[in-house]
Amino acid sequence: MPPLIGGHAPVATGLGRASIAYTAATGAEALQVFVSNPRGWAHAAGDPGQDAVLREHAERAEGAGLPVFVHAPYLVNVASPDPRTRANSLGAVRHALRRGAQIGAAGVVVHAGSAVGGDRADALRRAAAGLLPLIDEIADDGPDLLIEPMAGQGQMLCSRVGELGPYLDALDRHPRVGVCLDTAHVFAAGHDLSAPGGVGAMLDALVNAAGPGRLRLVHANDSASPAGSLLDRHASVGGGLIGLEPFGILLGHPLLAGVPLIVETPGGKDGYRHADDIALLKKLRDA
């Protein structure tokens, strides 16, 4: 099955109402949303009516339906040595999983976290001790937990894709844990996707570390920062230093069969500039 292509939808006007408007304006075939303030710890209760509108909209979409994903808040660091930060982070992840289940989400994206000046082995143990109980709470029809490697600043536990191996080992390679791959992040972390064979080499390394079937979502972003810079700076598709050709190679790779792509590129009123990036990725996919 070819990858479905969508974007991160702004939902200030209501989760269901905004999602319908966003898909109509951008042609999105998949959605990612926040279910609480992405830069805070408050847990938004949600609106059951809007949840129902979103679920109905997703179920009525043509073809394979409209897969929906939740992105946990940016502040989350489940590996933090600070007990308060760790408790807030785990509370935010639990809330995102609960709200994800309520809206029928396929997965909840969580940043892998950082050791913050401490020992990486201890940080992995803290992440596992906090996350494993939450993963075991996921209902059979609930969303999977998707770990997203970061660009590599500080002491990130996952940036280069090979670092997913120890992280997944710490989580006992739980079947409800998957991977969300961000092209801008892995490029900044040192995987030069613009080099000949760069995309294939990165995906081979991903499968070697994570195993088959773990890739559940791709954030399709170009990078305004050079390969290996460790700087997380998104750019429009084909408008950054990755360039357009690697995205075409990515879309045609067998590992991407059935894996949705979500655009998180900058600019545009209410994020609707994503329409250009979504249309471009569809053109590459369908070529």
C-alpha positions in Angstrom: 0.0 0.0 0.0 1.5 3.4 -0.9 2.1 5.8 1.9 -0.7 8.2 2.9 0.4 11.8 3.1 -0.9 14.4 5.5 0.1 17.0 8.0 0.0 18.4 11.5 -3.4 20.2 11.8 -4.1 23.3 13.9 -7.1 22.6 16.2 -7.8 25.9 17.9 -11.3 25.9 16.6 -12.1 22.5 17.9 -10.6 19.1 17.2 -13.2 17.8 14.8 -14.2 21.1 13.2 -10.6 22.1 12.6 -9.6 18.7 11.2 -12.3 18.8 8.6 -11.3 22.2 7.5 -7.6 21.3 7.4 -8.1 18.2 5.3 -10.3 20.1 2.9 -7.8 22.9 2.6 -4.6 20.7 2.3 -5.7 17.4 0.8 -4.3 15.6 3.8 -4.8 11.8 3.8 -3.5 11.5 7.4 -3.5 13.8 10.4 -1.4 14.6 13.5 -2.8 16.8 16.3 -2.0 18.1 19.7 -4.6 17.2 22.4 -3.1 19.7 25.0 -0.8 22.7 25.1 2.4 21.5 23.3 4.5 23.8 25.6 2.8 23.2 28.9 1.8 20.5 31.4 -1.9 21.2 31.7 -4.2 18.3 30.6 -7.0 19.5 28.3 -10.2 17.6 29.0 -11.3 17.6 25.4 -14.8 17.9 24.0 -16.7 14.6 23.4 -18.7 16.2 20.6 -15.6 17.3 18.7 -14.0 13.9 19.4 -17.0 12.2 17.8 -16.8 14.6 14.8 -13.2 13.7 14.2 -13.7 10.0 14.5 -16.6 10.1 12.1 -14.6 12.2 9.6 -11.7 9.8 9.8 -13.9 6.7 9.4 -15.7 8.2 6.4 -12.5 9.1 4.5 -12.1 7.3 1.2 -9.8 4.3 0.8 -7.9 3.3 3.9 -9.6 5.9 6.1 -7.9 8.9 7.7 -5.2 7.7 10.2 -4.9 10.1 13.1 -1.8 10.5 15.3 -1.3 12.5 18.5 1.9 14.3 19.3 2.8 14.5 23.0 4.0 17.9 24.4 7.5 19.1 23.5 8.4 19.4 27.2 8.2 15.7 27.8 11.4 14.0 29.0 10.6 10.7 30.5 14.4 10.1 31.2 14.9 13.3 33.2 16.9 13.0 36.4 14.5 15.6 37.9 11.6 13.7 39.6 9.1 16.5 39.1 9.9 16.8 35.3 9.7 13.1 35.0 6.4 12.9 36.8 5.0 15.7 34.7 6.3 14.0 31.5 4.7 10.6 32.3 1.5 12.3 33.2 1.5 14.1 29.8 2.2 10.8 28.0 -0.6 9.0 29.9 -3.0 11.9 29.0 -2.0 11.8 25.3 -2.5 8.0 25.2 -5.9 8.4 26.9 -7.0 11.1 24.6 -5.6 9.3 21.6 -7.8 6.3 22.5 -10.8 8.6 22.7 -10.3 10.0 19.2 -9.3 6.7 17.6 -5.7 7.6 17.1 -3.3 5.0 15.6 -0.3 6.3 17.6 1.1 8.8 20.1 4.4 10.4 19.2 6.8 10.9 22.1 10.3 12.4 22.0 12.8 9.8 23.2 14.2 12.1 25.9 17.6 13.2 27.2 20.0 12.2 30.0 20.4 16.0 30.9 24.0 15.8 32.1 23.7 12.4 33.6 24.6 8.8 32.8 22.8 7.5 29.6 22.4 4.0 31.1 20.6 5.5 34.1 18.5 7.7 31.9 17.4 4.6 29.8 16.5 2.9 33.0 14.4 5.9 34.2 12.6 6.0 30.8 11.8 2.3 30.9 10.6 2.4 34.5 8.2 5.2 33.6 7.0 4.1 30.2 6.6 0.3 30.6 3.6 0.6 33.0 1.9 3.1 30.7 2.5 0.9 27.7 0.9 -2.0 29.6 -2.2 0.1 30.2 -2.9 0.6 26.4 -6.1 -1.2 25.4 -6.1 -3.5 22.5 -7.8 -0.8 20.3 -5.7 2.0 21.8 -2.9 3.9 20.1 0.7 2.6 19.9 3.5 4.5 21.6 5.8 5.9 18.9 9.3 6.9 19.9 10.8 9.9 17.9 14.6 10.3 17.7 15.7 13.9 17.9 18.3 16.0 16.1 21.0 15.3 18.7 21.6 18.5 20.8 22.5 17.9 24.4 22.5 14.3 25.6 19.6 13.0 23.6 19.0 9.2 24.1 18.1 8.7 20.4 19.3 10.8 17.5 21.1 8.6 15.0 18.8 5.7 14.3 21.2 3.0 15.6 20.5 4.4 19.1 17.0 3.1 18.8 18.3 -0.4 19.5 19.3 0.2 23.2 16.2 2.3 23.7 13.9 -0.4 22.5 15.8 -3.0 24.4 15.2 -1.0 27.6 11.4 -1.2 26.7 11.7 -5.0 26.3 10.9 -4.5 22.6 7.3 -4.2 23.6 5.0 -4.9 20.6 3.0 -1.7 21.3 6.1 0.5 20.8 7.0 1.8 17.3 9.2 4.4 15.8 8.3 7.8 14.3 11.1 8.9 12.0 11.7 12.6 11.3 13.7 13.3 8.2 15.0 16.7 9.4 16.1 15.2 12.7 18.0 12.2 11.3 19.6 14.5 8.7 20.8 16.9 11.4 21.9 13.9 13.5 24.3 12.9 10.8 22.5 10.7 8.3 23.2 12.5 5.1 20.0 11.8 3.2 21.2 14.0 0.3 24.2 11.8 -0.4 24.0 9.0 -3.0 22.5 6.0 -1.2 21.9 8.1 1.9 18.2 7.3 2.3 18.7 3.5 1.8 21.7 3.5 4.2 19.7 5.2 6.9 16.7 2.9 6.5 19.0 -0.2 6.6 20.5 1.1 9.9 17.0 1.7 11.2 15.9 -1.9 10.5 19.1 -3.3 11.9 18.6 -1.3 15.2 14.8 -1.5 15.6 13.8 -4.6 13.7 11.2 -5.0 11.0 7.8 -3.5 11.4 8.7 -0.9 13.9 8.5 2.1 11.6 4.9 3.4 12.0 5.1 7.1 11.0 7.4 9.5 9.2 7.6 13.2 9.8 8.5 14.5 6.3 10.4 17.7 6.8 13.3 19.2 4.9 16.1 20.7 7.0 17.4 24.3 7.1 20.5 23.0 9.0 23.3 20.9 7.5 23.8 17.2 7.9 25.5 16.5 11.3 24.7 20.0 12.6 22.6 18.6 15.5 20.2 21.6 14.9 16.5 21.0 14.5 15.4 23.5 11.9 12.6 22.4 9.6 12.2 23.7 6.0 9.6 23.1 3.3 9.9 19.9 1.3 12.6 20.4 -1.3 13.4 23.9 0.0 16.1 22.8 2.5 19.4 21.0 2.4 18.0 17.5 2.0 16.5 18.5 -1.3 13.6 17.0 -3.3 15.1 13.8 -4.7 15.6 12.0 -1.3 11.9 12.3 -0.6 11.1 10.6 -3.8 13.5 7.8 -2.9 12.0 7.6 0.6 8.4 7.3 -0.8 9.4 4.5 -3.1 11.2 2.4 -0.6 9.5 -0.9 0.4 9.9 0.0 4.1 7.5 2.9 3.7 4.7 0.7 2.3 1.6 1.6 4.4 3.5 4.0 6.6 1.9 7.5 6.7 3.9 10.7 6.2 3.1 13.8 8.2 4.4 17.2 7.1 5.5 19.6 9.9 7.0 22.3 7.7 6.9 26.0 8.7 5.0 29.0 7.6 1.5 29.8 6.2 -1.6 31.0 7.8 -2.9 28.4 10.3 -0.4 25.9 8.9 -2.3 25.6 5.5 1.0 26.1 3.6 1.2 22.4 4.2 -1.0 22.1 1.1 2.0 22.8 -1.2 4.2 20.2 0.6 1.5 17.6 0.7 0.7 18.1 -3.0 4.4 17.8 -3.8 4.9 14.6 -1.8 1.8 13.1 -3.5 3.3 14.0 -6.9 6.5 12.2 -6.0 4.6 9.2 -4.6 2.4 8.9 -7.7 5.1 9.4 -10.3 
